[in-house]
């Protein structure tokens, strides 16, 4: 028993070593097999590639990365297919994070800047929008000085941006370190970038410098672009530097890749604007880098943080159609020399849709040129108080459909400057002026974003309200002008005949002479409630729904509106004098030129249309994905009433001695028009705004216009704008026009 137990114990002790011995033999065999396989693999590679190439394979194992290839943005064309905005395929230059030291990165960026400079590209990027070499020291050899390009508050906000420099505003904290505070002196800010932020130079090096100030600034310009896109850069995404490089630049970079680690060339679609686009900047708009706020809204639609998006005009309102679907291109960054090699695969980008507009670029050009010319002529008038004619706006539309033929204002801007500013210093300077000019406001599309008193052009709507409400009968439209008269407790005078008056006038005569006394009486008979009601029916004081961003609603006088706009209780009551002022287009009346064009079109068609600029949208396969959206609301006005108003408007263009009649009295198409002269301010500081509205043919209109010139003269003196536009539309050769002369007595 004991013996048996002992044997069992011995067996158990011997069993474990035998198992370990078996495992050891297995591992030895496995190692031998792996070694043989590696030997066979190495020998095979040596036979196929040679010893040097085998070494290269081992050393050239790369980091696999991918880059986004932006899609071509869709074209924008006018109603006849004339290109206004398009995408041009170019070779673009990108910089990717290749892991090199900051010292080597700076050297590479300066080499890159030098190479671009040899090709005529002065790269300043977005840094120059805030901080640049002063214009006085731009020339080679001049002493270098620097300047901020924005107002102090903008510079402070820029420097304290946590995603950029994260400096501290000394006015908002008491715990400071000198290097961390906002630098409002350009020279100090340059030193901060040079030594502390970008560390291009070493403070401890004494007076020794690697680069001159000019060279250092050129490095800063490129480093700032990488900084703006820091997250993308650090996560391996190449950053676009220049969207159009020459074959010479590409060849040099390829041949000398050791000098340019991280530099990548790829096909790119650069946004371009034709020369015609400069006539329609406010309508077309421009594109720019996506902001953080825009990114938060659009990232769910697969927008990247470095995307280019529409900022205004059609570029903004048609963004969803114009943007394409980005592609993806994989590539390798090699660990030995950080050069790049493209790989197969990925996804091709898909072109954005073409947006065809209702704009006719020929009409647009004539509208811009004729308005600009008229503003210059007004400024040249020999008057004791010179006319500034500081701004003007216009809308030309199809009264039947609402399609816009031309729209915009002066001053305006050159759309191509926004895509050229990173490589063209003069374009960057102009962009800065556009964005900071708070006096002339060239970025503002006054045609839809600025309200103006309609003055006597509103009288046609007073007449509409009076006739449609039954306050005045079309069979008896007479009101008496005695020159000066007390109406509602106020003494009013006829502007043209304050002593003798016009006598009894009918509607046609009242509109032709634009007698204020006539419309004071008509307005009192009609009442403010009816005037406001019918003004609303034709779209005055209402958003039109145009497919352009930035539209304002305007102000339509009413009892409720007056109470809302006044703060003192005694000023909230409606008085008869308010009705008189409203009836001639003064008081609270304030509308855009778009609303006036839409409203006067309603008198010509008996329909209220929705203005629009987009005609149709066609995808990259030629399929129409959105047809023209024509919305016509029947108004149901009595035709006899509309005919009576049109008769007065036609009489203005066909008889009399005013400039409007001299221009249109022999026009081959009947034209219905109304002039307006708005009084702005009081006393010696008072100025006049000229307003003009018209449509033609008068009995079945195809085209309507509303235009104005701010701080100018009488409405009759800008009828030339409508004349030249109508000549272009109807194919009429403009006649010789007598020189512009001052008007001493207002025609309206």
Legacy VTK file of the C-alpha trace (Angstrom):
# vtk DataFile Version 3.0
C-alpha trace
ASCII
DATASET POLYDATA
POINTS 748 float
0.000 0.000 0.000
2.769 2.293 1.035
4.845 1.253 -1.914
2.058 1.938 -4.363
1.477 5.364 -2.913
5.171 6.204 -3.257
5.191 5.217 -6.875
2.242 7.478 -7.558
4.048 10.378 -5.952
7.106 9.784 -8.076
5.006 9.688 -11.257
3.408 13.038 -10.418
6.780 14.663 -9.798
8.232 13.361 -13.077
5.235 14.336 -15.233
5.703 18.188 -15.118
9.331 18.261 -16.332
8.450 16.052 -19.255
5.641 18.432 -20.284
7.991 21.439 -20.060
10.536 19.592 -22.151
7.883 19.026 -24.852
6.891 22.685 -24.879
10.507 23.762 -25.204
11.063 21.559 -28.219
7.906 23.031 -29.838
9.102 26.615 -29.385
12.541 25.782 -30.787
10.928 24.216 -33.845
8.657 27.243 -34.309
11.604 29.665 -34.183
13.483 27.589 -36.736
10.500 27.590 -39.106
10.062 31.412 -38.804
13.784 31.941 -39.366
13.715 29.788 -42.493
10.705 31.704 -43.837
12.428 35.060 -43.238
15.559 33.755 -44.964
13.528 32.621 -47.963
11.649 35.938 -48.075
14.850 37.965 -47.817
16.582 35.904 -50.485
13.566 36.219 -52.802
13.561 39.980 -52.357
17.292 40.100 -52.996
16.910 38.121 -56.212
14.048 40.305 -57.429
15.166 43.736 -56.251
18.842 43.579 -55.512
20.611 44.360 -52.254
20.202 48.156 -52.471
16.478 47.973 -53.195
15.862 45.585 -50.311
17.440 48.130 -48.017
15.243 50.798 -49.544
12.048 48.824 -48.958
12.844 48.447 -45.292
13.723 52.125 -44.835
10.854 53.466 -46.937
7.949 52.222 -44.869
5.753 55.385 -44.836
3.030 56.976 -42.794
-0.242 56.525 -44.623
-2.317 59.685 -44.715
-5.166 61.079 -46.727
-6.106 64.550 -47.870
-9.389 66.060 -48.884
-9.608 67.125 -52.509
-12.179 69.956 -52.586
-14.870 69.641 -55.227
-15.286 72.207 -57.964
-17.850 74.794 -56.918
-20.769 75.111 -59.315
-20.807 77.839 -61.946
-22.985 80.932 -61.722
-24.206 82.178 -65.101
-26.588 84.913 -66.212
-29.920 84.351 -67.934
-28.152 83.921 -71.294
-25.494 81.558 -69.961
-22.725 84.159 -69.679
-20.265 82.904 -67.015
-20.071 85.103 -63.928
-18.444 82.761 -61.408
-16.751 79.471 -62.229
-14.165 77.006 -60.966
-10.856 76.648 -62.754
-8.716 73.544 -62.365
-5.244 74.474 -61.206
-2.298 72.897 -59.484
-2.397 73.902 -55.838
0.344 73.914 -53.247
-0.239 72.507 -49.771
1.923 72.185 -46.669
1.524 69.148 -44.406
3.056 68.509 -40.980
6.131 66.449 -41.756
7.462 66.364 -38.202
10.556 68.488 -38.903
11.946 70.858 -36.302
10.701 74.440 -36.053
14.099 75.743 -37.204
13.986 73.576 -40.311
10.312 74.447 -40.904
11.128 78.168 -40.897
13.972 77.646 -43.345
11.723 75.601 -45.624
8.922 78.170 -45.496
11.290 80.986 -46.434
12.631 78.913 -49.343
9.047 78.308 -50.400
8.216 82.005 -50.111
11.286 82.873 -52.185
10.271 80.398 -54.859
6.762 81.811 -55.024
8.141 85.342 -55.114
10.237 84.458 -58.144
6.950 83.507 -59.790
5.346 86.865 -58.913
3.381 85.565 -55.923
3.783 87.722 -52.822
2.336 85.513 -50.123
0.936 87.373 -47.117
-2.124 85.268 -46.386
-4.672 86.375 -43.836
-2.027 87.834 -41.546
-1.879 90.885 -43.813
-5.545 91.563 -43.103
-4.550 92.508 -39.569
-0.801 93.100 -39.519
1.457 93.993 -42.415
4.587 95.778 -43.567
3.674 99.456 -43.829
3.086 100.820 -47.315
5.947 103.269 -46.848
8.447 100.464 -46.382
7.250 98.016 -49.032
10.029 98.921 -51.480
13.227 96.907 -51.347
15.945 98.749 -49.469
13.544 100.817 -47.374
13.657 100.502 -43.609
11.081 97.945 -42.513
8.224 99.080 -40.295
4.894 97.467 -39.495
1.301 98.564 -39.186
-2.017 97.201 -37.932
-4.699 97.079 -40.621
-7.793 97.142 -38.412
-9.282 99.346 -35.733
-7.904 99.007 -32.195
-10.901 97.020 -30.916
-10.585 94.546 -33.789
-6.859 94.110 -33.154
-7.478 93.535 -29.460
-10.123 90.900 -30.233
-7.803 89.259 -32.747
-4.872 89.049 -30.359
-6.982 87.706 -27.494
-8.504 84.950 -29.633
-7.820 81.715 -27.732
-7.381 79.777 -30.976
-4.693 82.190 -32.182
-2.443 84.168 -29.843
-4.472 83.954 -26.597
-3.015 87.215 -25.301
-4.558 88.929 -22.305
-6.301 92.289 -22.436
-4.660 94.310 -19.632
-7.921 96.189 -19.118
-9.702 92.982 -18.139
-7.284 91.422 -15.676
-4.816 92.431 -12.983
-2.617 89.330 -12.972
-0.272 89.873 -15.890
2.950 88.739 -17.414
4.409 91.160 -19.928
4.741 88.562 -22.685
1.078 87.602 -22.321
-0.519 91.032 -22.746
-2.029 92.495 -25.891
0.480 94.410 -28.024
-1.023 97.563 -29.479
2.309 98.763 -30.811
3.069 97.083 -34.183
6.807 96.890 -33.501
6.202 95.201 -30.146
3.773 92.756 -31.743
6.353 91.881 -34.400
8.923 91.157 -31.691
6.372 89.029 -29.837
5.797 86.906 -32.950
9.485 86.798 -33.785
10.862 85.768 -30.388
8.039 84.480 -28.212
5.172 83.070 -30.238
6.668 81.610 -33.414
10.221 81.522 -31.958
11.724 82.295 -35.336
14.662 83.970 -33.602
16.301 83.311 -30.239
16.327 86.137 -27.687
19.387 84.612 -26.053
21.429 84.900 -29.247
22.269 88.525 -28.560
22.268 90.572 -31.740
22.715 87.567 -33.985
19.751 86.967 -36.329
18.984 84.236 -38.833
16.622 86.393 -40.888
15.948 90.006 -41.750
12.644 91.556 -40.650
11.228 91.143 -44.157
12.245 87.498 -44.319
10.861 86.887 -40.837
7.523 88.473 -41.805
7.257 86.216 -44.853
7.829 83.205 -42.580
5.203 84.568 -40.177
2.660 84.884 -42.981
2.957 81.159 -43.737
3.158 80.144 -40.082
-0.013 82.140 -39.417
-1.849 80.224 -42.149
-0.812 76.975 -40.476
-1.864 78.417 -37.109
-5.341 79.280 -38.419
-5.681 75.634 -39.428
-3.732 74.250 -36.484
-6.004 71.318 -35.671
-6.049 70.111 -39.274
-2.311 70.633 -39.623
-1.466 68.719 -36.462
-3.719 65.828 -37.435
-1.941 65.329 -40.741
-4.196 67.290 -43.102
-2.345 69.322 -45.742
-3.106 73.065 -45.593
-3.782 74.981 -48.802
-1.248 77.754 -49.356
-1.601 78.814 -53.003
-4.393 77.640 -55.266
-2.590 78.211 -58.567
1.100 77.497 -59.078
3.075 77.342 -62.290
4.617 74.208 -63.765
8.011 75.773 -63.061
7.319 75.925 -59.330
6.071 72.341 -59.318
9.108 71.071 -61.214
11.527 72.762 -58.819
9.745 71.384 -55.762
9.698 67.874 -57.241
13.361 68.043 -58.258
14.450 69.492 -54.914
12.032 67.721 -52.598
14.716 67.519 -49.900
14.383 71.309 -49.531
10.596 71.215 -49.224
9.556 68.490 -46.766
5.783 68.428 -46.290
5.030 70.368 -49.499
2.397 68.676 -51.653
0.979 69.558 -55.072
-2.518 68.480 -56.009
-5.228 69.362 -58.514
-7.441 72.083 -57.144
-10.494 73.989 -58.276
-9.953 77.683 -57.694
-12.925 80.063 -57.643
-12.739 82.577 -60.434
-14.952 85.515 -61.388
-15.289 86.843 -64.907
-14.916 90.535 -65.735
-18.715 90.682 -65.984
-19.021 89.700 -62.337
-17.668 93.072 -61.247
-20.909 94.647 -62.515
-22.961 92.435 -60.221
-20.902 92.032 -57.061
-23.786 92.552 -54.652
-25.914 89.961 -56.447
-23.208 87.332 -56.952
-21.485 87.743 -53.602
-18.171 86.154 -52.699
-16.689 83.146 -50.893
-14.358 82.943 -47.917
-13.000 80.640 -45.240
-15.649 79.125 -42.995
-15.906 80.743 -39.552
-16.235 78.821 -36.304
-19.903 79.804 -36.075
-20.589 78.700 -39.642
-18.736 75.450 -39.037
-20.893 74.630 -36.023
-23.990 75.043 -38.186
-22.667 73.226 -41.240
-20.488 70.405 -39.895
-23.475 68.041 -39.848
-23.523 68.456 -43.637
-19.909 67.186 -43.853
-18.272 70.602 -44.068
-14.615 70.688 -43.059
-13.159 73.232 -40.705
-11.098 74.663 -43.596
-13.982 74.798 -46.099
-14.612 77.773 -48.371
-18.250 78.870 -48.218
-20.492 81.560 -49.654
-20.443 84.760 -47.633
-22.975 86.940 -49.427
-25.217 87.146 -52.484
-25.979 84.068 -54.534
-22.748 82.458 -53.333
-24.428 82.329 -49.920
-28.094 81.764 -50.763
-27.321 78.950 -53.246
-24.527 77.440 -51.126
-26.277 74.072 -50.777
-26.349 73.679 -54.570
-23.052 75.310 -55.500
-20.890 73.216 -53.192
-19.934 69.836 -54.558
-18.919 66.629 -52.793
-15.259 66.602 -51.799
-12.972 63.772 -52.856
-10.301 61.916 -50.891
-6.725 61.183 -51.993
-4.495 58.853 -49.923
-0.736 59.417 -49.874
2.407 58.314 -48.013
4.840 60.469 -46.071
8.149 58.583 -45.918
10.041 58.363 -42.649
13.492 58.670 -44.223
13.237 62.072 -45.950
9.562 63.039 -45.394
8.865 63.152 -49.131
5.399 62.295 -50.343
4.036 59.733 -52.767
0.424 59.474 -53.940
-1.389 56.167 -53.585
-4.129 54.581 -55.632
-7.690 54.573 -54.379
-9.629 57.320 -52.707
-12.692 59.085 -54.078
-13.025 61.592 -56.901
-14.676 64.933 -56.081
-18.124 65.665 -57.520
-18.745 69.027 -59.219
-21.310 71.423 -57.697
-24.482 72.409 -59.551
-24.724 75.267 -62.041
-26.887 78.158 -60.871
-28.487 80.116 -63.695
-29.714 83.570 -62.733
-32.478 85.813 -64.016
-29.866 88.571 -64.232
-29.103 89.898 -67.696
-25.491 91.023 -67.477
-25.947 93.547 -70.301
-28.796 95.251 -68.444
-26.781 94.983 -65.228
-23.808 96.679 -66.876
-25.932 99.501 -68.279
-27.630 100.051 -64.908
-24.292 100.310 -63.081
-22.644 102.511 -65.677
-25.591 104.868 -66.139
-26.110 105.259 -62.377
-22.398 105.937 -61.834
-22.324 108.425 -64.706
-25.393 110.259 -63.388
-23.869 110.504 -59.917
-20.762 112.093 -61.444
-22.872 114.570 -63.439
-24.805 115.540 -60.317
-21.575 116.186 -58.431
-20.397 118.426 -61.258
-23.458 120.732 -61.155
-22.445 124.332 -60.350
-24.348 124.777 -57.098
-23.667 126.903 -54.040
-23.987 123.764 -51.922
-22.214 120.979 -53.868
-23.963 117.661 -54.347
-22.075 114.692 -52.907
-24.228 111.968 -54.525
-22.528 109.633 -52.080
-24.467 106.496 -52.923
-27.134 105.084 -55.188
-29.090 101.890 -55.716
-31.264 100.269 -58.356
-33.532 97.314 -59.046
-34.649 96.263 -62.515
-37.155 93.432 -62.670
-39.671 91.536 -64.752
-43.060 92.711 -63.441
-44.786 89.574 -64.711
-42.553 86.946 -63.046
-40.518 88.752 -60.408
-37.250 87.770 -62.085
-34.547 90.340 -61.357
-32.737 91.689 -64.426
-30.314 93.895 -62.474
-29.775 94.779 -58.833
-27.132 96.504 -56.756
-25.799 99.766 -55.440
-22.856 102.138 -55.578
-20.263 102.153 -54.131
-19.732 98.447 -54.723
-16.796 96.043 -54.666
-14.735 93.817 -56.920
-15.664 90.224 -56.132
-12.408 88.699 -57.397
-10.448 90.584 -54.739
-11.747 88.165 -52.113
-10.194 85.131 -53.780
-6.992 86.924 -54.833
-6.196 88.670 -51.559
-3.813 85.982 -50.265
-1.457 86.420 -53.236
-2.192 89.975 -54.430
-1.276 92.737 -51.942
-3.352 95.353 -53.784
-6.392 93.051 -53.664
-5.794 92.493 -49.936
-5.641 96.254 -49.435
-8.935 96.745 -51.251
-10.616 93.964 -49.268
-9.505 95.618 -46.064
-10.979 98.903 -47.308
-14.248 97.193 -48.265
-14.634 95.646 -44.835
-13.642 98.673 -42.775
-15.293 101.497 -44.734
-18.212 102.373 -42.472
-18.981 105.585 -44.309
-19.646 104.580 -47.924
-20.279 100.900 -47.014
-19.359 99.268 -50.338
-20.304 95.808 -49.021
-23.899 96.881 -48.358
-26.427 96.039 -51.055
-28.541 99.135 -50.557
-31.135 97.889 -53.039
-32.428 95.403 -50.443
-30.698 96.399 -47.201
-31.289 100.152 -46.911
-34.586 101.988 -46.504
-35.291 105.362 -48.082
-38.203 107.774 -48.085
-40.043 107.215 -51.400
-41.101 110.881 -51.579
-43.500 111.639 -54.448
-43.180 108.167 -55.976
-45.513 107.130 -53.116
-48.281 109.320 -54.552
-49.249 106.557 -56.976
-49.987 104.344 -53.958
-51.979 107.102 -52.263
-54.022 107.302 -55.451
-54.474 103.519 -55.447
-55.744 103.552 -51.853
-58.111 106.434 -52.544
-59.605 104.872 -55.680
-59.828 101.292 -54.394
-61.340 102.323 -51.064
-63.953 104.451 -52.838
-62.732 107.637 -51.183
-62.173 109.110 -54.647
-64.176 108.161 -57.728
-62.360 107.522 -60.958
-65.049 109.659 -62.578
-64.302 112.651 -60.340
-60.669 112.861 -59.269
-60.534 116.657 -58.869
-58.980 118.334 -55.854
-58.270 122.049 -55.590
-54.835 123.611 -55.035
-55.139 127.218 -53.848
-51.405 127.615 -53.134
-51.428 127.930 -49.327
-54.058 126.456 -47.052
-54.755 125.298 -43.498
-55.386 121.555 -43.454
-55.874 119.795 -40.134
-54.501 122.714 -38.134
-51.313 123.045 -40.162
-50.610 125.582 -42.885
-49.403 123.903 -46.058
-48.091 125.475 -49.258
-47.755 124.275 -52.832
-44.068 123.887 -53.629
-44.385 125.093 -57.229
-47.144 127.728 -56.832
-47.417 128.787 -53.197
-49.273 132.000 -54.077
-51.561 131.286 -57.018
-51.884 127.523 -56.726
-52.605 125.080 -59.548
-56.350 125.393 -59.223
-58.538 122.341 -59.780
-56.529 119.275 -60.808
-57.607 115.788 -61.797
-55.528 112.676 -61.052
-53.574 112.804 -64.310
-52.683 116.441 -63.707
-51.964 115.804 -60.051
-49.457 113.050 -60.880
-47.881 114.991 -63.737
-47.369 118.175 -61.689
-46.787 116.160 -58.496
-48.693 118.849 -56.613
-48.407 118.238 -52.868
-51.606 120.148 -52.117
-53.548 117.803 -54.415
-52.333 114.737 -52.496
-52.784 116.369 -49.074
-56.490 116.647 -49.900
-56.635 113.160 -51.416
-54.832 111.690 -48.409
-57.185 113.389 -45.952
-60.184 112.067 -47.886
-58.718 108.553 -47.926
-57.434 108.318 -44.333
-54.295 106.736 -42.957
-55.907 103.347 -42.360
-56.727 102.912 -46.050
-53.376 104.303 -47.194
-51.510 101.889 -44.925
-53.744 98.967 -45.887
-53.195 99.283 -49.638
-49.510 100.033 -49.253
-49.224 96.701 -47.458
-51.188 94.901 -50.191
-48.603 95.927 -52.802
-45.731 94.815 -50.522
-44.508 98.093 -49.057
-43.045 97.676 -45.585
-43.006 93.887 -46.026
-40.230 91.402 -46.722
-40.513 90.324 -50.342
-38.864 86.928 -49.850
-36.151 87.539 -52.452
-33.536 84.788 -52.642
-30.714 87.107 -51.581
-29.533 87.544 -47.978
-29.807 90.821 -46.106
-33.267 92.083 -47.021
-34.896 94.561 -44.605
-38.637 95.095 -44.284
-38.913 98.862 -44.336
-41.391 101.022 -42.413
-44.997 101.620 -43.478
-46.789 104.444 -41.609
-49.821 103.552 -39.513
-51.299 104.483 -36.157
-49.729 101.397 -34.619
-46.312 102.048 -36.156
-46.218 105.633 -34.912
-47.032 104.544 -31.362
-44.323 101.885 -31.590
-41.633 104.248 -32.862
-42.252 107.145 -30.435
-41.287 107.177 -26.794
-43.239 110.186 -25.466
-46.962 109.535 -24.823
-47.998 112.795 -26.501
-46.117 111.802 -29.667
-47.897 108.463 -30.013
-51.198 109.961 -31.202
-51.985 110.161 -34.893
-52.632 113.640 -36.279
-54.107 114.862 -39.533
-50.752 116.398 -40.385
-49.270 112.894 -40.228
-51.736 111.772 -42.879
-50.802 114.715 -45.102
-47.093 113.936 -44.823
-47.661 110.225 -45.390
-49.716 110.843 -48.529
-46.753 112.510 -50.287
-44.221 109.844 -49.281
-42.643 111.554 -46.274
-43.196 111.038 -42.517
-42.352 107.407 -41.550
-42.452 106.078 -45.115
-39.206 104.176 -45.623
-38.685 101.402 -48.170
-36.025 99.621 -50.196
-35.737 100.096 -53.944
-36.762 96.451 -54.256
-40.065 97.180 -52.516
-40.707 100.205 -54.733
-39.961 98.206 -57.886
-42.239 95.407 -56.688
-44.997 97.825 -55.692
-44.973 99.798 -58.935
-44.945 96.508 -60.882
-48.191 95.603 -59.111
-49.798 98.754 -60.570
-48.792 97.590 -64.018
-49.857 93.927 -63.770
-52.469 93.675 -60.974
-50.299 90.894 -59.490
-47.888 90.882 -56.565
-44.846 88.791 -57.500
-42.050 87.381 -55.381
-38.755 88.858 -56.605
-36.048 86.291 -57.272
-32.581 86.093 -58.776
-32.246 82.316 -59.285
-33.769 81.029 -62.496
-32.849 77.332 -62.366
-30.258 74.972 -60.932
-28.713 72.194 -63.007
-26.596 69.420 -61.475
-23.331 68.056 -62.855
-25.237 65.458 -64.881
-27.273 68.112 -66.684
-30.448 67.413 -64.714
-32.521 70.404 -63.591
-32.869 69.987 -59.826
-34.695 73.257 -59.221
-36.837 75.144 -61.689
-37.609 78.858 -61.585
-39.889 79.613 -58.641
-42.485 82.064 -59.999
-45.047 83.213 -57.456
-47.845 85.576 -58.593
-50.563 86.681 -56.221
-53.620 88.222 -57.953
-54.581 91.535 -56.356
-58.024 92.037 -57.845
-57.798 95.815 -58.204
-60.355 97.464 -60.469
-58.740 97.795 -63.876
-60.331 101.209 -64.409
-58.539 102.472 -61.307
-55.169 101.124 -62.453
-55.722 102.672 -65.889
-56.342 106.074 -64.286
-53.065 105.879 -62.341
-51.119 104.688 -65.377
-52.518 107.563 -67.439
-50.988 110.058 -65.039
-47.671 108.212 -65.033
-47.591 108.060 -68.848
-48.432 111.757 -69.088
-45.303 112.509 -67.032
-43.106 110.877 -69.716
-44.949 112.203 -72.773
-45.654 115.885 -72.036
-44.175 118.825 -70.206
-40.711 120.348 -70.018
-39.123 118.108 -67.415
-36.067 115.975 -68.163
-38.144 112.800 -67.901
-40.454 113.956 -70.698
-37.534 115.071 -72.873
-36.001 111.628 -72.571
-39.124 109.518 -73.141
-41.519 111.649 -75.222
-40.444 109.952 -78.460
-39.587 106.565 -77.000
-41.045 103.800 -79.204
-42.646 102.099 -76.187
-45.037 103.833 -73.768
-43.429 104.392 -70.379
-45.214 104.942 -67.062
-43.068 106.761 -64.512
-43.039 108.813 -61.335
-40.320 111.023 -59.879
-39.668 111.685 -56.208
-37.563 114.119 -54.194
-37.176 113.201 -50.543
-36.267 115.892 -48.020
-33.816 114.553 -45.447
-33.083 116.575 -42.318
-33.934 120.178 -41.519
-32.577 123.663 -42.092
-29.095 124.216 -43.490
-28.176 120.567 -42.996
-31.122 119.297 -45.060
-30.329 117.260 -48.166
-32.339 115.760 -51.015
-32.575 112.166 -52.215
-33.603 111.616 -55.838
-35.995 108.697 -56.456
-37.396 107.402 -59.749
-39.747 104.516 -60.630
-41.040 103.375 -64.027
-42.349 100.430 -66.040
-42.852 99.704 -69.749
-44.826 99.083 -71.861
-47.360 100.949 -69.763
-50.334 98.743 -70.697
-48.555 95.372 -70.353
-45.191 95.855 -68.640
-42.171 93.680 -69.321
-39.661 95.681 -67.307
-39.797 97.870 -64.202
-37.186 99.933 -62.406
-36.711 101.750 -59.115
-33.545 103.740 -58.502
-32.295 106.472 -56.208
-29.274 108.685 -55.513
-28.603 109.751 -51.957
-27.697 113.362 -51.077
-28.308 114.596 -54.600
-31.142 116.539 -56.212
-34.596 116.143 -57.712
-35.901 112.807 -58.938
-36.318 114.147 -62.466
-32.520 114.392 -62.773
-31.918 110.643 -62.459
-34.475 109.546 -65.074
-31.476 108.993 -67.364
-30.752 105.728 -65.530
-34.150 104.299 -66.481
-33.829 105.678 -70.019
-30.563 103.872 -70.748
-31.782 100.654 -69.112
-34.975 100.675 -71.173
-32.973 101.422 -74.339
-30.839 98.347 -73.643
-33.853 96.128 -72.959
-35.930 97.240 -75.979
-32.978 97.506 -78.371
-33.308 101.267 -78.829
-30.290 103.386 -79.736
-30.023 106.168 -77.134
-30.487 109.656 -78.520
-28.318 112.677 -77.887
-29.270 114.036 -74.457
-28.908 117.640 -73.393
-26.487 118.343 -70.530
-27.711 118.046 -66.969
-28.786 121.375 -65.500
-29.832 122.368 -61.985
-33.572 122.514 -61.272
-34.706 125.597 -59.403
-38.344 124.545 -59.017
-39.105 120.949 -58.104
-41.185 118.915 -60.556
-42.043 116.454 -57.822
LINES 1 749
748 0 1 2 3 4 5 6 7 8 9 10 11 12 13 14 15 16 17 18 19 20 21 22 23 24 25 26 27 28 29 30 31 32 33 34 35 36 37 38 39 40 41 42 43 44 45 46 47 48 49 50 51 52 53 54 55 56 57 58 59 60 61 62 63 64 65 66 67 68 69 70 71 72 73 74 75 76 77 78 79 80 81 82 83 84 85 86 87 88 89 90 91 92 93 94 95 96 97 98 99 100 101 102 103 104 105 106 107 108 109 110 111 112 113 114 115 116 117 118 119 120 121 122 123 124 125 126 127 128 129 130 131 132 133 134 135 136 137 138 139 140 141 142 143 144 145 146 147 148 149 150 151 152 153 154 155 156 157 158 159 160 161 162 163 164 165 166 167 168 169 170 171 172 173 174 175 176 177 178 179 180 181 182 183 184 185 186 187 188 189 190 191 192 193 194 195 196 197 198 199 200 201 202 203 204 205 206 207 208 209 210 211 212 213 214 215 216 217 218 219 220 221 222 223 224 225 226 227 228 229 230 231 232 233 234 235 236 237 238 239 240 241 242 243 244 245 246 247 248 249 250 251 252 253 254 255 256 257 258 259 260 261 262 263 264 265 266 267 268 269 270 271 272 273 274 275 276 277 278 279 280 281 282 283 284 285 286 287 288 289 290 291 292 293 294 295 296 297 298 299 300 301 302 303 304 305 306 307 308 309 310 311 312 313 314 315 316 317 318 319 320 321 322 323 324 325 326 327 328 329 330 331 332 333 334 335 336 337 338 339 340 341 342 343 344 345 346 347 348 349 350 351 352 353 354 355 356 357 358 359 360 361 362 363 364 365 366 367 368 369 370 371 372 373 374 375 376 377 378 379 380 381 382 383 384 385 386 387 388 389 390 391 392 393 394 395 396 397 398 399 400 401 402 403 404 405 406 407 408 409 410 411 412 413 414 415 416 417 418 419 420 421 422 423 424 425 426 427 428 429 430 431 432 433 434 435 436 437 438 439 440 441 442 443 444 445 446 447 448 449 450 451 452 453 454 455 456 457 458 459 460 461 462 463 464 465 466 467 468 469 470 471 472 473 474 475 476 477 478 479 480 481 482 483 484 485 486 487 488 489 490 491 492 493 494 495 496 497 498 499 500 501 502 503 504 505 506 507 508 509 510 511 512 513 514 515 516 517 518 519 520 521 522 523 524 525 526 527 528 529 530 531 532 533 534 535 536 537 538 539 540 541 542 543 544 545 546 547 548 549 550 551 552 553 554 555 556 557 558 559 560 561 562 563 564 565 566 567 568 569 570 571 572 573 574 575 576 577 578 579 580 581 582 583 584 585 586 587 588 589 590 591 592 593 594 595 596 597 598 599 600 601 602 603 604 605 606 607 608 609 610 611 612 613 614 615 616 617 618 619 620 621 622 623 624 625 626 627 628 629 630 631 632 633 634 635 636 637 638 639 640 641 642 643 644 645 646 647 648 649 650 651 652 653 654 655 656 657 658 659 660 661 662 663 664 665 666 667 668 669 670 671 672 673 674 675 676 677 678 679 680 681 682 683 684 685 686 687 688 689 690 691 692 693 694 695 696 697 698 699 700 701 702 703 704 705 706 707 708 709 710 711 712 713 714 715 716 717 718 719 720 721 722 723 724 725 726 727 728 729 730 731 732 733 734 735 736 737 738 739 740 741 742 743 744 745 746 747
